[in-house]
């Protein structure tokens, strides 16, 4: 399993963290989602390949801006 981190812009509270966590956790193939409000990032492990576009779309669908993968 590989671990990836993406920037998430626009989060301001715990509810934002919960929303992003839920959105990414719902993607088949992602596990161990951890969202860090202070750093504005979301990290996850890929159990199977998931496209960067799919991850970004899930973040943007709930009203946040997906930045670059780190």
Secondary structure per residue as TSV (DSSP state, phi and psi in degrees):
chain	resnum	aa	ss	phi	psi
A	1	X	-	360.0	133.1
A	2	X	E	-100.9	148.1
A	3	X	E	-104.9	134.7
A	4	X	E	-128.2	154.6
A	5	X	E	-131.8	137.0
A	6	X	E	-128.6	145.3
A	7	X	E	-74.3	138.5
A	8	X	E	-126.8	115.8
A	9	X	E	-102.1	141.9
A	10	X	S	105.4	-1.5
A	11	X	-	-79.1	138.3
A	12	X	-	-136.2	-2.7
A	13	X	S	-159.2	177.6
A	14	X	H	-62.9	-33.5
A	15	X	H	-65.5	-34.7
A	16	X	H	-62.6	-45.3
A	17	X	H	-59.1	-45.6
A	18	X	H	-62.0	-41.2
A	19	X	H	-63.8	-44.9
A	20	X	H	-67.5	-41.7
A	21	X	H	-59.0	-45.9
A	22	X	H	-64.7	-43.6
A	23	X	H	-62.3	-44.1
A	24	X	H	-74.7	-34.7
A	25	X	H	-66.0	-24.1
A	26	X	T	-78.6	-9.7
A	27	X	S	-80.3	123.3
A	28	X	T	-62.9	123.3
A	29	X	T	111.4	-14.8
A	30	X	E	-100.7	141.9
A	31	X	E	-142.7	162.9
A	32	X	E	52.2	50.0
A	33	X	E	-72.9	129.4
A	34	X	E	-132.4	123.0
A	35	X	E	-109.9	130.6
A	36	X	E	-113.1	108.3
A	37	X	T	-64.1	-43.5
A	38	X	T	-61.6	-39.4
A	39	X	T	-94.7	-10.7
A	40	X	T	65.1	44.0
A	41	X	E	-133.5	161.8
A	42	X	E	-132.0	130.2
A	43	X	E	-116.2	150.0
A	44	X	E	-159.0	162.4
A	45	X	E	-107.3	142.2
A	46	X	E	-96.8	117.3
A	47	X	S	-82.9	-24.6
A	48	X	S	-149.9	160.4
A	49	X	-	-59.5	132.9
A	50	X	-	-130.4	133.6
A	51	X	-	-71.6	148.2
A	52	X	H	-60.6	-34.5
A	53	X	H	-63.0	-38.0
A	54	X	H	-66.4	-40.4
A	55	X	H	-65.1	-47.4
A	56	X	H	-61.6	-41.0
A	57	X	H	-63.1	-39.4
A	58	X	H	-64.1	-39.2
A	59	X	H	-68.8	-43.8
A	60	X	H	-73.4	-27.8
A	61	X	H	-61.9	-28.7
A	62	X	T	-99.3	11.7
A	63	X	T	99.1	10.0
A	64	X	-	-109.3	167.8
A	65	X	E	-104.4	125.3
A	66	X	E	-86.7	125.3
A	67	X	E	-94.5	-145.8
A	68	X	E	-85.8	153.5
A	69	X	E	-79.1	144.5
A	70	X	-	-109.6	360.0
